[in-house]
Amino acid sequence: MLERSQKYDRRLMRKCMAGPNALYLTDELTESMHLEPGMLVLDLGCGRGLSSVFLAKEYGVRVYAVDKNEYASETCNMLKDQGLENEVYPIQADAASLPMPRGTFDALVCVNAYHNFGMEAGFFEEKLRPLLREGAEVGMVLLGRDEGCVKEGDDNENPVFWTASEWKHWFESEGLAVETCEQLKCTERAWKEWMTIYSPSVTEEELEKVKFNPELALIKITGRV
């Protein structure tokens, strides 16, 4: 697992990481997708572009790397260093008002960002679905919690604490034909990488000893529109 993402320069990871290691998350997510060279992919909430780099390099797709924060100039420089300035196009934009015509994209990827902008009922169906071609594939990594940690009578409406089954229900209600919805196997590893970002010399043995909240989960969901 994670053989593709492990080969990337760790200095790049540390420079661009803004949460759980997005290379690991994108690696495991796309194992359940069917991306092909030449596809046009919307990478929504891409942060500093780690997920976009992975998509372009590993699948040969063209990527619109969209984030509302002012990372675009930094991302452009990083893409030049990676030789991807003609494959990945960084765009600063709000997810609710993306400046693209209907039916633009073959696929949508969103890694650990959807909870920041998409939790109003109808958002996916009204704001994102129109940008996708008929039959386009959707793949997301979502914040959540382990199903095994849910107690009887525990009714939490905060999406940060939703389980895989709750996320599945949410996206089905938004019009997504869900194909895969499960916890990422790399959850603990990805979180620990971020927790030790300022300790570049940390060893594998030391990483194993880092305390991790077992309730935390990262959920993989894929489907089609």
N, CA, C and O of each residue as an XYZ file, in Angstrom:
900
protein
N       0.839     -1.198      0.000
C       0.000      0.000      0.000
C       0.874      1.248      0.000
O       1.930      1.260      0.632
N       0.455      2.285     -0.691
C       1.138      3.579     -0.746
C       2.487      3.524     -1.450
O       3.337      4.385     -1.222
N       2.691      2.534     -2.294
C       3.975      2.417     -2.987
C       4.242      3.627     -3.881
O       5.381      4.086     -3.977
N       3.210      4.141     -4.528
C       3.413      5.274     -5.434
C       3.762      6.550     -4.663
O       4.682      7.274     -5.041
N       3.032      6.819     -3.592
C       3.266      8.062     -2.852
C       4.553      8.038     -2.048
O       5.097      9.094     -1.724
N       5.050      6.853     -1.719
C       6.273      6.751     -0.919
C       7.500      7.230     -1.689
O       8.511      7.579     -1.080
N       7.425      7.250     -3.006
C       8.606      7.594     -3.801
C       8.830      9.102     -3.919
O       9.862      9.533     -4.434
N       7.874      9.909     -3.447
C       8.008     11.358     -3.582
C       8.969     11.926     -2.543
O       9.104     11.399     -1.438
N       9.632     13.012     -2.927
C      10.605     13.684     -2.069
C       9.922     14.156     -0.783
O       8.924     14.875     -0.830
N      10.458     13.753      0.342
C       9.843     14.119      1.615
C       9.928     15.625      1.872
O       9.120     16.178      2.617
N      10.896     16.277      1.260
C      10.971     17.732      1.407
C       9.762     18.399      0.759
O       9.256     19.402      1.265
N       9.298     17.843     -0.360
C       8.097     18.354     -1.012
C       6.887     18.151     -0.109
O       6.053     19.045      0.029
N       6.792     16.973      0.505
C       5.678     16.696      1.408
C       5.638     17.714      2.539
O       4.588     18.290      2.826
N       6.773     17.933      3.174
C       6.813     18.832      4.327
C       6.498     20.271      3.923
O       5.852     21.003      4.674
N       6.949     20.669      2.751
C       6.726     22.035      2.287
C       5.259     22.296      1.969
O       4.753     23.394      2.203
N       4.585     21.297      1.443
C       3.221     21.494      0.943
C       2.139     20.899      1.832
O       0.954     21.122      1.582
N       2.512     20.152      2.857
C       1.523     19.486      3.682
C       0.763     20.496      4.538
O       1.377     21.319      5.216
N      -0.575     20.437      4.511
C      -1.407     21.331      5.309
C      -2.401     20.548      6.156
O      -3.399     21.097      6.623
N      -2.127     19.279      6.350
C      -2.999     18.387      7.097
C      -2.462     16.982      6.920
O      -1.306     16.813      6.535
N      -3.277     15.959      7.194
C      -2.829     14.584      6.953
C      -2.254     14.449      5.545
O      -2.804     15.011      4.598
N      -1.179     13.727      5.403
C      -0.406     13.671      4.157
C      -1.288     13.418      2.931
O      -1.798     12.315      2.732
N      -1.454     14.463      2.116
C      -2.368     14.391      0.974
C      -1.898     13.420     -0.096
O      -2.722     12.894     -0.844
N      -0.602     13.168     -0.192
C      -0.113     12.173     -1.152
C      -0.631     10.793     -0.788
O      -1.098     10.053     -1.654
N      -0.550     10.443      0.490
C      -1.051      9.143      0.933
C      -2.558      9.036      0.691
O      -3.052      8.025      0.192
N      -3.275     10.101      1.056
C      -4.733     10.076      0.918
C      -5.149      9.933     -0.544
O      -6.049      9.158     -0.866
N      -4.498     10.675     -1.418
C      -4.829     10.620     -2.844
C      -4.447      9.276     -3.440
O      -5.151      8.753     -4.304
N      -3.351      8.724     -2.988
C      -2.896      7.411     -3.451
C      -3.953      6.352     -3.163
O      -4.365      5.620     -4.063
N      -4.391      6.271     -1.914
C      -5.368      5.238     -1.562
C      -6.738      5.528     -2.167
O      -7.438      4.602     -2.576
N      -7.128      6.791     -2.230
C      -8.408      7.149     -2.843
C      -8.477      6.694     -4.289
O      -9.451      6.060     -4.695
N      -7.459      7.009     -5.064
C      -7.511      6.754     -6.508
C      -7.369      5.280     -6.864
O      -7.594      4.899     -8.012
N      -6.999      4.448     -5.896
C      -7.020      3.004     -6.137
C      -8.433      2.527     -6.459
O      -8.611      1.503     -7.119
N      -9.433      3.267     -5.994
C     -10.832      2.905     -6.216
C     -11.476      3.708     -7.340
O     -12.687      3.631     -7.546
N     -10.669      4.478     -8.066
C     -11.185      5.270     -9.180
C     -10.662      4.718    -10.506
O      -9.857      3.788    -10.527
N     -11.125      5.297    -11.598
C     -10.781      4.803    -12.936
C     -10.292      5.960    -13.807
O     -10.830      6.216    -14.883
N      -9.281      6.638    -13.329
C      -8.729      7.779    -14.053
C      -7.879      7.312    -15.221
O      -7.161      6.317    -15.120
N      -7.964      8.039    -16.334
C      -7.220      7.675    -17.539
C      -6.491      8.893    -18.098
O      -6.944     10.022    -17.913
N      -5.366      8.675    -18.780
C      -4.603      9.790    -19.350
C      -5.477     10.686    -20.227
O      -6.316     10.211    -20.991
N      -5.258     11.983    -20.097
C      -5.995     12.942    -20.912
C      -7.276     13.458    -20.296
O      -7.828     14.453    -20.765
N      -7.766     12.798    -19.245
C      -8.964     13.282    -18.572
C      -8.718     14.666    -17.975
O      -7.589     15.016    -17.628
N      -9.793     15.446    -17.860
C      -9.727     16.738    -17.191
C     -10.363     16.581    -15.811
O     -11.544     16.256    -15.689
N      -9.556     16.819    -14.773
C      -9.967     16.552    -13.394
C     -10.014     17.850    -12.601
O      -9.090     18.661    -12.666
N     -11.090     18.040    -11.857
C     -11.195     19.148    -10.915
C     -10.714     18.664     -9.555
O     -11.330     17.786     -8.951
N      -9.609     19.236     -9.070
C      -9.089     18.935     -7.733
C      -9.499     20.093     -6.838
O      -8.854     21.142     -6.822
N     -10.578     19.891     -6.095
C     -11.232     20.974     -5.365
C     -10.743     21.037     -3.919
O     -10.733     20.030     -3.211
N     -10.337     22.237     -3.489
C      -9.778     22.388     -2.152
C      -8.414     21.740     -2.058
O      -8.122     21.014     -1.108
N      -7.580     22.007     -3.051
C      -6.315     21.280     -3.217
C      -5.193     21.779     -2.320
O      -4.112     21.190     -2.307
N      -5.426     22.867     -1.559
C      -4.363     23.390     -0.712
C      -3.156     23.811     -1.535
O      -3.276     24.569     -2.498
N      -1.990     23.306     -1.141
C      -0.760     23.664     -1.848
C      -0.431     22.708     -2.996
O       0.669     22.752     -3.546
N      -1.374     21.854     -3.352
C      -1.258     21.133     -4.611
C      -0.627     19.758     -4.596
O      -0.311     19.229     -5.662
N      -0.426     19.150     -3.422
C       0.157     17.805     -3.400
C      -0.709     16.803     -4.148
O      -0.206     15.996     -4.930
N      -2.011     16.859     -3.906
C      -2.916     15.920     -4.577
C      -2.891     16.132     -6.089
O      -2.959     15.166     -6.849
N      -2.795     17.376     -6.527
C      -2.766     17.676     -7.961
C      -1.510     17.127     -8.622
O      -1.565     16.594     -9.731
N      -0.376     17.259     -7.937
C       0.880     16.705     -8.443
C       0.754     15.200     -8.625
O       1.159     14.656     -9.652
N       0.197     14.535     -7.630
C       0.046     13.081     -7.699
C      -0.851     12.679     -8.861
O      -0.516     11.766     -9.615
N      -1.976     13.344     -9.010
C      -2.918     13.007    -10.084
C      -2.273     13.146    -11.457
O      -2.419     12.274    -12.313
N      -1.561     14.245    -11.657
C      -0.944     14.488    -12.963
C       0.182     13.507    -13.253
O       0.290     12.993    -14.366
N       1.016     13.246    -12.261
C       2.173     12.376    -12.479
C       1.787     10.906    -12.601
O       2.321     10.193    -13.451
N       0.874     10.455    -11.769
C       0.566      9.028    -11.729
C      -0.465      8.603    -12.767
O      -0.482      7.441    -13.174
N      -1.325      9.520    -13.201
C      -2.413      9.137    -14.103
C      -2.381      9.855    -15.451
O      -3.146      9.509    -16.351
N      -1.511     10.841    -15.600
C      -1.445     11.550    -16.874
C      -2.669     12.377    -17.181
O      -2.967     12.637    -18.347
N      -3.393     12.801    -16.139
C      -4.575     13.638    -16.333
C      -4.178     15.110    -16.282
O      -3.120     15.467    -15.765
N      -5.044     15.948    -16.826
C      -4.894     17.395    -16.682
C      -5.736     17.833    -15.490
O      -6.860     17.364    -15.311
N      -5.194     18.730    -14.681
C      -5.828     19.059    -13.408
C      -6.063     20.561    -13.272
O      -5.154     21.366    -13.475
N      -7.297     20.922    -12.925
C      -7.591     22.273    -12.460
C      -7.504     22.219    -10.940
O      -8.373     21.649    -10.281
N      -6.449     22.819    -10.389
C      -6.186     22.773     -8.950
C      -6.788     24.014     -8.298
O      -6.222     25.104     -8.377
N      -7.939     23.839     -7.654
C      -8.713     24.974     -7.157
C      -8.658     25.053     -5.636
O      -8.881     24.061     -4.942
N      -8.360     26.239     -5.130
C      -8.408     26.490     -3.690
C      -8.728     27.968     -3.484
O      -8.321     28.814     -4.281
N      -9.452     28.270     -2.421
C      -9.833     29.671     -2.185
C      -8.703     30.476     -1.555
O      -8.718     31.705     -1.612
N      -7.738     29.811     -0.963
C      -6.640     30.511     -0.307
C      -5.593     30.986     -1.315
O      -5.564     30.530     -2.458
N      -4.761     31.882     -0.887
C      -3.807     32.525     -1.795
C      -2.528     31.699     -1.944
O      -1.429     32.147     -1.618
N      -2.715     30.472     -2.451
C      -1.569     29.596     -2.664
C      -1.116     29.579     -4.120
O      -0.089     28.983     -4.445
N      -1.878     30.230     -4.997
C      -1.674     30.039     -6.437
C      -0.239     30.330     -6.878
O       0.341     29.556     -7.640
N       0.340     31.443     -6.404
C       1.699     31.784     -6.839
C       2.711     30.770     -6.325
O       3.629     30.379     -7.046
N       2.538     30.339     -5.053
C       3.420     29.310     -4.501
C       3.285     28.019     -5.301
O       4.272     27.356     -5.621
N       2.036     27.680     -5.613
C       1.781     26.440     -6.340
C       2.398     26.487     -7.733
O       2.941     25.486     -8.199
N       2.322     27.623     -8.397
C       2.925     27.756     -9.735
C       4.416     27.464     -9.691
O       4.938     26.757    -10.553
N       5.099     28.002     -8.700
C       6.539     27.767     -8.571
C       6.834     26.300     -8.317
O       7.769     25.737     -8.886
N       6.028     25.681     -7.455
C       6.221     24.267     -7.152
C       5.977     23.407     -8.390
O       6.703     22.443     -8.632
N       4.960     23.755     -9.170
C       4.641     22.985    -10.376
C       5.758     23.075    -11.410
O       6.050     22.098    -12.100
N       6.378     24.242    -11.518
C       7.520     24.379    -12.422
C       8.654     23.463    -11.990
O       9.299     22.820    -12.818
N       8.891     23.411    -10.677
C       9.941     22.533    -10.154
C       9.646     21.071    -10.470
O      10.562     20.274    -10.675
N       8.355     20.726    -10.508
C       7.943     19.352    -10.774
C       7.754     19.077    -12.267
O       7.449     17.948    -12.652
N       7.934     20.097    -13.109
C       7.750     19.930    -14.547
C       6.304     19.746    -14.955
O       6.019     19.079    -15.949
N       5.378     20.336    -14.191
C       3.950     20.113    -14.427
C       3.189     21.393    -14.759
O       1.962     21.423    -14.658
N       3.893     22.444    -15.152
C       3.208     23.711    -15.397
C       2.219     23.640    -16.558
O       1.338     24.494    -16.664
N       2.346     22.639    -17.428
C       1.416     22.488    -18.555
C       0.346     21.428    -18.305
O      -0.519     21.204    -19.151
N       0.405     20.780    -17.147
C      -0.566     19.737    -16.811
C      -1.488     20.132    -15.658
O      -2.622     19.661    -15.578
N      -1.007     20.986    -14.777
C      -1.793     21.406    -13.614
C      -1.965     22.919    -13.651
O      -0.995     23.663    -13.788
N      -3.224     23.366    -13.525
C      -3.540     24.784    -13.636
C      -4.108     25.288    -12.309
O      -5.281     25.049    -12.021
N      -3.302     25.983    -11.490
C      -3.793     26.474    -10.201
C      -4.749     27.646    -10.373
O      -4.480     28.578    -11.131
N      -5.869     27.585     -9.657
C      -6.897     28.617     -9.746
C      -7.347     28.983     -8.337
O      -7.691     28.105     -7.546
N      -7.344     30.273     -8.021
C      -7.892     30.727     -6.747
C      -9.361     31.058     -6.959
O      -9.695     31.982     -7.700
N     -10.239     30.299     -6.306
C     -11.671     30.503     -6.499
C     -12.438     29.900     -5.337
O     -11.940     29.025     -4.628
N     -13.651     30.380     -5.155
C     -14.551     29.852     -4.136
C     -15.296     28.655     -4.716
O     -15.758     28.696     -5.856
N     -15.409     27.601     -3.933
C     -16.069     26.384     -4.412
C     -17.524     26.621     -4.789
O     -18.082     25.880     -5.599
N     -18.141     27.638     -4.215
C     -19.552     27.909     -4.483
C     -19.772     28.690     -5.769
O     -20.907     28.816     -6.227
N     -18.708     29.213     -6.356
C     -18.873     30.022     -7.574
C     -17.707     29.784     -8.525
O     -16.977     30.713     -8.871
N     -17.543     28.554     -8.937
C     -16.423     28.198     -9.811
C     -16.662     28.720    -11.229
O     -17.761     28.573    -11.764
N     -15.648     29.325    -11.839
C     -15.816     29.987    -13.140
C     -15.618     29.056    -14.330
O     -14.870     29.378    -15.253
N     -16.279     27.911    -14.314
C     -16.161     26.965    -15.425
C     -17.545     26.674    -15.996
O     -18.532     26.699    -15.260
N     -17.630     26.398    -17.291
C     -18.924     26.082    -17.905
C     -19.426     24.700    -17.513
O     -18.674     23.879    -16.988
N     -20.683     24.459    -17.770
C     -21.300     23.170    -17.466
C     -20.607     22.049    -18.238
O     -20.149     22.239    -19.365
N     -20.542     20.888    -17.610
C     -20.013     19.707    -18.279
C     -18.542     19.768    -18.610
O     -18.108     19.169    -19.594
N     -17.762     20.477    -17.813
C     -16.338     20.657    -18.111
C     -15.495     19.434    -17.766
O     -14.596     19.075    -18.526
N     -15.770     18.790    -16.637
C     -14.814     17.840    -16.065
C     -15.231     16.376    -16.214
O     -16.411     16.028    -16.160
N     -14.210     15.534    -16.403
C     -14.410     14.081    -16.450
C     -14.427     13.469    -15.059
O     -14.953     12.373    -14.870
N     -13.857     14.166    -14.089
C     -13.796     13.641    -12.726
C     -13.603     14.782    -11.739
O     -13.057     15.833    -12.073
N     -14.063     14.549    -10.521
C     -13.877     15.479     -9.408
C     -13.160     14.750     -8.285
O     -13.566     13.661     -7.879
N     -12.088     15.359     -7.784
C     -11.366     14.840     -6.628
C     -11.353     15.927     -5.561
O     -11.126     17.099     -5.858
N     -11.598     15.530     -4.325
C     -11.575     16.475     -3.206
C     -10.990     15.748     -2.001
O     -11.600     14.821     -1.468
N      -9.807     16.174     -1.578
C      -9.071     15.459     -0.536
C      -9.048     16.279      0.752
O      -8.354     17.290      0.856
N      -9.821     15.817      1.722
C      -9.815     16.397      3.069
C     -10.143     17.888      3.064
O      -9.499     18.676      3.756
N     -11.147     18.265      2.277
C     -11.509     19.682      2.207
C     -13.017     19.919      2.165
O     -13.467     21.029      2.449
N     -13.797     18.915      1.823
C     -15.217     19.131      1.550
C     -15.965     19.729      2.737
O     -16.886     20.523      2.547
N     -15.585     19.363      3.949
C     -16.270     19.867      5.139
C     -16.128     21.381      5.292
O     -16.892     22.005      6.029
N     -15.158     21.968      4.603
C     -14.937     23.416      4.700
C     -15.939     24.236      3.898
O     -16.119     25.425      4.164
N     -16.591     23.617      2.920
C     -17.451     24.427      2.042
C     -18.724     23.738      1.583
O     -19.625     24.410      1.080
N     -18.836     22.421      1.735
C     -19.911     21.723      1.052
C     -21.037     21.179      1.901
O     -21.803     20.338      1.430
N     -21.166     21.637      3.155
C     -22.103     20.975      4.049
C     -23.499     21.586      4.086
O     -24.318     21.208      4.923
N     -23.770     22.507      3.206
C     -25.139     22.994      3.068
C     -25.899     22.035      2.159
O     -25.415     21.680      1.084
N     -27.076     21.621      2.584
C     -27.866     20.678      1.793
C     -28.060     21.212      0.379
O     -28.433     22.369      0.186
N     -27.806     20.362     -0.599
C     -27.965     20.739     -1.994
C     -26.717     21.300     -2.643
O     -26.717     21.561     -3.846
N     -25.636     21.494     -1.869
C     -24.432     22.116     -2.425
C     -23.841     21.285     -3.559
O     -23.556     21.814     -4.634
N     -23.657     19.998     -3.327
C     -23.055     19.156     -4.364
C     -23.927     19.143     -5.613
O     -23.435     19.331     -6.725
N     -25.209     18.922     -5.424
C     -26.117     18.800     -6.567
C     -26.236     20.107     -7.352
O     -26.328     20.092     -8.580
N     -26.233     21.234     -6.642
C     -26.470     22.520     -7.299
C     -25.196     23.205     -7.792
O     -25.205     23.853     -8.838
N     -24.095     23.062     -7.039
C     -22.874     23.808     -7.353
C     -21.822     22.990     -8.102
O     -21.091     23.534     -8.929
N     -21.742     21.709     -7.825
C     -20.669     20.894     -8.398
C     -21.144     19.973     -9.512
O     -20.476     19.836    -10.536
N     -22.290     19.344     -9.314
C     -22.801     18.405    -10.321
C     -22.873     19.021    -11.716
O     -22.508     18.347    -12.679
N     -23.327     20.273    -11.875
C     -23.411     20.848    -13.226
C     -22.063     20.965    -13.938
O     -22.024     21.005    -15.168
N     -20.966     21.018    -13.195
C     -19.643     21.154    -13.808
C     -19.114     19.838    -14.366
O     -18.123     19.821    -15.096
N     -19.782     18.728    -14.018
C     -19.305     17.399    -14.386
C     -20.048     16.855    -15.595
O     -21.245     17.088    -15.763
N     -19.325     16.130    -16.432
C     -19.949     15.478    -17.574
C     -20.797     14.299    -17.105
O     -20.583     13.765    -16.017
N     -21.743     13.907    -17.918
C     -22.602     12.771    -17.574
C     -21.746     11.533    -17.357
O     -20.923     11.185    -18.203
N     -21.940     10.868    -16.225
C     -21.164      9.676    -15.901
C     -19.814      9.960    -15.286
O     -19.038      9.035    -15.048
N     -19.512     11.234    -15.021
C     -18.217     11.598    -14.435
C     -18.039     10.938    -13.075
O     -19.000     10.693    -12.345
N     -16.778     10.658    -12.760
C     -16.456      9.987    -11.501
C     -16.116     11.015    -10.427
O     -15.520     12.056    -10.705
N     -16.506     10.703     -9.206
C     -16.236     11.558     -8.053
C     -15.477     10.747     -7.016
O     -15.849      9.614     -6.711
N     -14.415     11.328     -6.474
C     -13.662     10.678     -5.406
C     -13.309     11.689     -4.338
O     -12.757     12.749     -4.634
N     -13.628     11.361     -3.090
C     -13.357     12.286     -1.991
C     -12.760     11.560     -0.799
O     -13.049     10.389     -0.550
N     -11.918     12.282     -0.066
C     -11.482     11.858      1.260
C     -12.103     12.830      2.246
O     -11.956     14.045      2.114
N     -12.801     12.282      3.239
C     -13.599     13.084      4.157
C     -13.179     12.840      5.598
O     -12.806     11.727      5.967
N     -13.244     13.888      6.405
C     -13.019     13.720      7.834
C     -14.162     12.915      8.432
O     -15.305     13.043      7.995
N     -13.866     12.091      9.422
C     -14.915     11.326     10.065
C     -14.415     10.635     11.309
O     -13.413     11.034     11.904
N     -15.119      9.604     11.690
C     -14.700      8.825     12.852
C     -14.967      7.351     12.617
O     -15.760      6.968     11.757
N     -14.298      6.554     13.389
C     -14.375      5.108     13.269
C     -15.761      4.613     13.675
O     -16.291      5.011     14.712
N     -16.343      3.742     12.848
C     -17.659      3.170     13.162
C     -17.658      2.492     14.524
O     -18.648      2.541     15.253
N     -16.531      1.856     14.864
C     -16.454      1.114     16.116
C     -16.472      1.978     17.354
O     -16.649      1.471     18.461
N     -16.288      3.291     17.184
C     -16.274      4.200     18.331
C     -17.641      4.816     18.607
O     -17.799      5.555     19.580
N     -18.626      4.525     17.769
C     -19.956      5.086     17.945
C     -20.686      4.325     19.043
O     -20.748      3.095     19.028
N     -21.236      5.070     19.995
C     -21.959      4.461     21.105
C     -23.457      4.532     20.853
O     -23.930      5.393     20.112
N     -24.194      3.633     21.465
C     -25.644      3.595     21.306
C     -26.248      4.919     21.769
O     -25.923      5.413     22.849
N     -27.111      5.479     20.961
C     -27.743      6.745     21.287
C     -26.907      7.960     20.961
O     -27.307      9.087     21.254
N     -25.764      7.750     20.363
C     -24.861      8.844     20.003
C     -25.322      9.458     18.687
O     -25.135      8.866     17.625
N     -25.916     10.629     18.754
C     -26.458     11.289     17.560
C     -25.729     12.612     17.364
O     -26.104     13.623     17.959
N     -24.696     12.613     16.539
C     -23.869     13.801     16.348
C     -24.039     14.317     14.927
O     -23.757     13.603     13.965
N     -24.496     15.543     14.797
C     -24.741     16.122     13.479
C     -23.525     16.854     12.920
O     -23.582     17.367     11.802
N     -22.440     16.914     13.664
C     -21.222     17.561     13.184
C     -20.538     16.655     12.173
O     -20.133     15.549     12.532
N     -20.393     17.084     10.913
C     -19.817     16.202      9.890
C     -18.392     15.769     10.179
O     -17.945     14.743      9.665
N     -17.661     16.539     11.002
C     -16.305     16.129     11.357
C     -16.330     14.784     12.071
O     -15.337     14.056     12.072
N     -17.460     14.458     12.675
C     -17.565     13.217     13.428
C     -18.510     12.213     12.776
O     -18.984     11.295     13.445
N     -18.790     12.370     11.486
C     -19.634     11.413     10.797
C     -18.858     10.144     10.460
O     -17.658     10.182     10.185
N     -19.558      9.041     10.488
C     -18.978      7.760     10.100
C     -19.125      7.562      8.593
O     -19.758      8.366      7.908
N     -18.534      6.490      8.091
C     -18.628      6.199      6.657
C     -20.081      6.046      6.220
O     -20.466      6.558      5.169
N     -20.885      5.352      7.008
C     -22.282      5.131      6.624
C     -23.063      6.443      6.608
O     -23.956      6.626      5.780
N     -22.729      7.355      7.521
C     -23.413      8.652      7.538
C     -23.008      9.507      6.337
O     -23.849     10.180      5.740
N     -21.739      9.482      5.986
C     -21.294     10.203      4.786
C     -21.940      9.614      3.529
O     -22.345     10.350      2.629
N     -22.031      8.302      3.475
C     -22.655      7.640      2.319
C     -24.099      8.117      2.161
O     -24.528      8.456      1.058
N     -24.836      8.139      3.257
C     -26.228      8.586      3.220
C     -26.315     10.038      2.748
O     -27.198     10.388      1.964
N     -25.395     10.879      3.227
C     -25.394     12.297      2.847
C     -25.220     12.462      1.340
O     -25.974     13.195      0.700
N     -24.234     11.786      0.781
C     -23.959     11.985     -0.643
C     -25.002     11.316     -1.539
O     -25.261     11.799     -2.641
N     -25.588     10.241     -1.095
C     -26.695      9.663     -1.865
C     -27.863     10.640     -1.921
O     -28.544     10.742     -2.941
N     -28.091     11.357     -0.823
C     -29.164     12.359     -0.815
C     -28.830     13.556     -1.704
O     -29.716     14.323     -2.081
N     -27.533     13.711     -2.040
C     -27.087     14.794     -2.917
C     -27.032     14.359     -4.384
O     -26.614     15.133     -5.245
N     -27.451     13.132     -4.670
C     -27.525     12.680     -6.052
C     -26.329     11.916     -6.565
O     -26.231     11.662     -7.766
N     -25.396     11.535     -5.670
C     -24.231     10.751     -6.090
C     -24.545      9.262     -5.995
O     -25.022      8.786     -4.965
N     -24.275      8.533     -7.071
C     -24.418      7.071     -7.046
C     -23.145      6.495     -6.429
O     -22.149      6.292     -7.124
N     -23.184      6.235     -5.129
C     -21.993      5.835     -4.380
C     -21.584      4.413     -4.744
O     -22.412      3.503     -4.756
N     -20.305      4.232     -5.039
C     -19.762      2.916     -5.373
C     -18.873      2.366     -4.258
O     -18.867      1.161     -4.007
N     -18.124      3.243     -3.592
C     -17.227      2.844     -2.508
C     -17.367      3.833     -1.368
O     -17.399      5.041     -1.600
N     -17.452      3.340     -0.137
C     -17.451      4.217      1.026
C     -16.880      3.437      2.203
O     -17.539      2.552      2.749
N     -15.656      3.768      2.587
C     -14.976      3.017      3.645
C     -13.855      3.853      4.246
O     -13.437      4.862      3.679
N     -13.383      3.418      5.394
C     -12.279      4.112      6.046
C     -10.976      3.832      5.309
O     -10.740      2.722      4.833
N     -10.137      4.858      5.225
C      -8.824      4.686      4.614
C      -7.906      3.903      5.549
O      -7.850      4.160      6.751
N      -7.204      2.964      4.980
C      -6.252      2.183      5.767
C      -5.058      3.029      6.217
O      -4.408      2.714      7.214
N      -4.776      4.094      5.482
C      -3.605      4.923      5.788
C      -3.906      6.041      6.776
O      -3.063      6.912      6.989
N      -5.095      6.035      7.386
C      -5.510      7.137      8.257
C      -4.464      7.487      9.308
O      -4.023      8.634      9.392
N      -4.069      6.508     10.104
C      -3.140      6.787     11.201
C      -1.801      7.286     10.678
O      -1.234      8.242     11.207
N      -1.307      6.640      9.648
C      -0.017      7.031      9.084
C      -0.063      8.471      8.565
O       0.855      9.254      8.808
N      -1.133      8.812      7.853
C      -1.249     10.153      7.273
C      -1.318     11.234      8.350
O      -0.706     12.294      8.215
N      -2.071     10.958      9.423
C      -2.154     11.918     10.523
C      -0.802     12.080     11.206
O      -0.381     13.199     11.495
N      -0.130     10.980     11.461
C       1.149     11.044     12.166
C       2.203     11.794     11.354
O       3.040     12.498     11.919
N       2.163     11.644     10.042
C       3.100     12.374      9.186
C       2.950     13.880      9.407
O       3.937     14.612      9.481
N       1.707     14.322      9.510
C       1.457     15.744      9.725
C       1.876     16.176     11.129
O       2.435     17.258     11.311
N       1.605     15.331     12.112
C       1.937     15.655     13.497
C       3.442     15.793     13.701
O       3.884     16.457     14.639
N       4.218     15.178     12.842
C       5.678     15.221     12.986
C       6.334     16.041     11.872
O       7.522     15.878     11.595
N       5.554     16.925     11.233
C       6.049     17.665     10.077
C       7.277     18.513     10.403
O       8.136     18.729      9.548
N       7.353     18.988     11.640
C       8.489     19.830     12.005
C       9.619     19.031     12.649
O      10.536     19.596     13.246
N       9.537     17.719     12.519
C      10.611     16.846     13.008
C      11.072     15.969     11.851
O      10.817     14.765     11.855
N      11.749     16.551     10.858
C      12.102     15.822      9.635
C      13.003     14.618      9.857
O      13.081     13.738      8.999
N      13.684     14.568     10.996
C      14.594     13.452     11.241
C      13.939     12.313     12.012
O      14.616     11.365     12.411
N      12.617     12.398     12.228
C      11.932     11.362     12.997
C      12.088     10.003     12.319
O      11.985      9.896     11.097
N      12.335      8.980     13.110
C      12.515      7.631     12.578
C      11.191      6.888     12.546
O      10.208      7.327     13.143
N      11.171      5.747     11.839
C       9.965      4.921     11.792
C       9.578      4.467     13.194
O       8.395      4.427     13.531
N      10.567      4.126     14.009
C      10.304      3.669     15.370
C       9.663      4.778     16.201
O       8.737      4.529     16.973
N      10.161      6.003     16.036
C       9.605      7.138     16.774
C       8.195      7.461     16.296
O       7.332      7.830     17.093
N       7.965      7.323     14.997
C       6.641      7.585     14.438
C       5.614      6.620     15.016
O       4.476      7.006     15.282
N       6.009      5.379     15.208
C       5.114      4.370     15.767
C       4.667      4.735     17.178
O       3.577      4.352     17.602
N       5.501      5.470     17.905
C       5.214      5.803     19.300
C       4.352      7.047     19.454
O       3.867      7.330     20.550
N       4.155      7.793     18.372
C       3.330      9.002     18.446
C       1.895      8.622     18.787
O       1.320      7.726     18.170
N       1.320      9.307     19.773
C      -0.041      8.990     20.195
C      -1.044      9.433     19.131
O      -0.913     10.504     18.537
N      -2.033      8.598     18.908
C      -3.031      8.858     17.870
C      -4.409      8.560     18.430
O      -4.608      7.533     19.080
N      -5.359      9.445     18.186
C      -6.731      9.267     18.650
C      -7.426      8.228     17.773
O      -7.668      8.490     16.595
N      -7.750      7.058     18.318
C      -8.333      5.993     17.488
C      -9.721      6.315     16.950
O     -10.205      5.639     16.041
N     -10.374      7.351     17.505
C     -11.692      7.716     16.993
C     -11.602      8.419     15.645
O     -12.547      8.377     14.857
N     -10.476      9.060     15.378
C     -10.320      9.781     14.116
C     -10.316      8.814     12.943
O      -9.685      7.758     12.996
N     -11.014      9.180     11.901
C     -11.008      8.360     10.688
C     -11.014      9.282      9.476
O     -11.514     10.406      9.533
N     -10.462      8.799      8.405
C     -10.565      9.465      7.115
C     -11.334      8.523      6.201
O     -10.976      7.355      6.054
N     -12.375      9.032      5.600
C     -13.319      8.218      4.841
C     -13.094      8.407      3.343
O     -12.986      9.532      2.854
N     -13.027      7.299      2.632
C     -12.934      7.324      1.170
C     -14.314      7.067      0.581
O     -14.968      6.080      0.918
N     -14.751      7.960     -0.299
C     -16.018      7.741     -0.987
C     -15.827      7.992     -2.482
O     -15.251      9.004     -2.880
N     -16.308      7.076     -3.293
C     -16.263      7.246     -4.744
C     -17.638      6.946     -5.318
O     -18.427      6.213     -4.723
N     -17.913      7.519     -6.475
C     -19.190      7.281     -7.123
C     -19.254      7.997     -8.463
O     -18.256      8.531     -8.946
N     -20.428      8.000     -9.046
C     -20.627      8.646    -10.354
C     -21.907      9.474    -10.346
O     -22.823      9.251     -9.555
N     -21.926     10.439    -11.264
C     -23.103     11.301    -11.384
C     -23.866     10.943    -12.658
O     -24.895     11.551    -12.952
